[in-house]
Amino acid sequence: ATVMEVPEMVPPIAADVIKALMEAGADLRMVNGQGQTAEQIAQQNENMTLALLLDPLAYKAPKPGDATFISSPPMSPTLVAQKLRDGTGVMGALMEGYLHYVDRKKKDFVPAYYAIVPLMNDKHGTGHGNFAYMLKAAEDLEKALKGEWFEAINLEKSEVKLLTGTVFSIKTSPEVSKSRTHRLSSDNLNQLRDWFEALELVPANVNVIWMDKDGNELSRDRDPVG
């Protein structure tokens, strides 16, 4: 698992210029000589905020007042292959790596690739709004890079709690959606510490509890490796 830096925000002046161009009817699907849209260029430069502002899908909210979560379109196969080769991971992810979730059919923990990704909470169908932070899951890294997620957990006001060993739970807030508890497990305690610290840093009022029900507290100190 790797902790990545929070992407830089677009300067207010730049955001105003982009918004003005959009409102004036700028075609967000126009491409340059290499066949890239402005949004795709922003993605390659790993400027997630700019990519979200330039996302043409942001203008497809079903109706004003509905909150919809939008993100950039999946990357091209070429870019996916490049990121797999370079090991650069999911664009804009604040934290990512493999965890295990409970498969109800198999009744056992199975691995999946998880990433904490900022998405825009678009309440007015204009492509602008506040960011929400989602813990998204894909079957593997390749599908994550392609945007083929099978689950997205809204972390706003969620409760993350140590259960036992490397197993922990994430309980979503009823203020955001129907409250649900997800059980996950890391490969080792050091990885668990990485995820807990990353979740504490997410600006979404996440309550991370480092103590299990028996009062045993997980130390923040890393175990020796090797």
Secondary structure, DSSP 8 states (H G I E B T S, - for coil): -EE--------HHHHHHHHHHHHTT--TT---TTS--HHHHHHHTT-HHHHHHT-GGGGG-SSTT--EEE------HHHHHHHHHHT--STT-SEEEEEEEEETTTTEEEEEEEEEEEEEEESSSSS--EEEEEEEEESSHHHHHTT--SEEEE-TT-EEEEEETTEEEEE--TTTSS--EEEEE-SSHHHHHHHHHHHHHSTTT-EEE-B-TTS-B--SS-----
